[in-house]
């Protein structure tokens, strides 16, 4: 549940601010979220440049995956039947978004970082969690969903 709360709030607050604040890089008041994105742009200048692909992925993530992640917290806490399907769907969405993020960078030459430190710390390191954790959750949920269908199939076989 902690992952879902963390990722949901991150998507909605951090990524939502980026997606819906097109001139964050001009902000001179020291607004915390603007400063976060200015700093992150050292690892991926596509953010400061407002790359259309990055804005689209971040916007969709903020609007769809953020609230869905918070719904996952509720679903897990209350034992809802859709919990595993929801977690799998969100995780696949996160993996897809991360894949699009990295693939578009690669296709454009992967030269958007100001130094190797920022490349590995921000571009690779800060995003690694959205590859590793959704992958593990996807595997876990897939196993749970398959097990549920297996139990259902066994019940149908016994009732015949």
Protein Blocks (a to p, Z undefined) as FASTA:
>chain_A
ZZmmmmmmmmmmmmmmmmmmmklmmpmnlpaklmmmmmmmmmomklmnopaklmmmmmmm
mmmmmmmmmmmmmmmmnopaklmmmmmmmmmmmmmmmmmmmmmmmmnopaabfbfklmmm
mmmmmmmmmmmmmmmmmmmmmmmmmmmmmmmmmmmmmmZZ
